[in-house]
Amino acid sequence: IVGEEEIQKVVETMRKGDITAAGGGGVMQEWEEAFAKYSGAKYVISTNSCCAALHMSLGACGVGPGDEVVTTPYTWGQTVAPIMQQNAIPVFADIDPKTYTLDPNKIEEKIRPQTKAILVCHIYGHPVDVDPIVKIAESYDVKVIEDCAQAIGASYKGRKVGTLGHMGAFSIGDGKNMVGGEGGMVTTNSEELYERALLVGMHPARTWREIKNPK
Ligand SMILES: *Cc1c(COP(=O)(O)O)cnc(C)c1O
């Protein structure tokens, strides 16, 4: 899972001392730009895990104490843990027995005034049927967050996962499709959600440099 090319790049980067996204430029910016190009997302933020990426996305979407997030009961625990880390309440909707992903027909009945987001998971690399879910979300003014931890490279109707809803969260942890030791990424096409995610998760140097709309 780790080739000679990766080892060389790590050694080269460590020799340069250029190992943080906080300073701007360097290997982290290179990586975020490469992943933006690959995923088709306008904005990418690298994180220490997908769990952190989901946590930042939930915060960016305004999920807070007592709010509800409709999500899938069939996933890895870290889809649900960040909802509770925001002191919000996971509300499980049923899955499609053929794909094991959230059934778009089972979501609307779970939406209440305190619902702030729908957190879908592309389990085993199988993309959720997300267009009808985005339609429901938009009619209730709630956000769709995609857990893409198991689905780097998966696509739906010609678009890559992580760009189908409002925000995406990826993992490059051990055992995932693409392994970087531990780590993850937030993806979004929304400048506002990008800036909000930076505020939730990042170093002040990066927020000072990159946030254009401080209000
Ligand atoms: C692995 C996984 C996560 C968590 O990823 P980390 O990078 O380990 O935090 C979240 N959701 C799903 C579906 C996963 O498989």
PDBQT file of the ligand as one rigid body, heavy atoms in Angstrom, charges set to zero:
ROOT
HETATM    1  C1  LIG A 301     -13.537   4.745   8.010  1.00  0.00    +0.000 C 
HETATM    2  C2  LIG A 301     -14.828   5.413   7.944  1.00  0.00    +0.000 A 
HETATM    3  C3  LIG A 301     -15.043   6.638   8.585  1.00  0.00    +0.000 A 
HETATM    4  C4  LIG A 301     -14.013   7.317   9.446  1.00  0.00    +0.000 C 
HETATM    5  O1  LIG A 301     -12.826   7.590   8.753  1.00  0.00    +0.000 OA
HETATM    6  P1  LIG A 301     -11.531   8.035   9.598  1.00  0.00    +0.000 P 
HETATM    7  O2  LIG A 301     -10.626   8.677   8.573  1.00  0.00    +0.000 OA
HETATM    8  O3  LIG A 301     -10.968   6.783  10.179  1.00  0.00    +0.000 OA
HETATM    9  O4  LIG A 301     -11.991   8.990  10.638  1.00  0.00    +0.000 OA
HETATM   10  C5  LIG A 301     -16.268   7.261   8.452  1.00  0.00    +0.000 A 
HETATM   11  N1  LIG A 301     -17.251   6.687   7.722  1.00  0.00    +0.000 NA
HETATM   12  C6  LIG A 301     -17.085   5.511   7.097  1.00  0.00    +0.000 A 
HETATM   13  C7  LIG A 301     -18.197   4.954   6.283  1.00  0.00    +0.000 C 
HETATM   14  C8  LIG A 301     -15.867   4.826   7.190  1.00  0.00    +0.000 A 
HETATM   15  O5  LIG A 301     -15.710   3.654   6.560  1.00  0.00    +0.000 OA
ENDROOT
TORSDOF 0
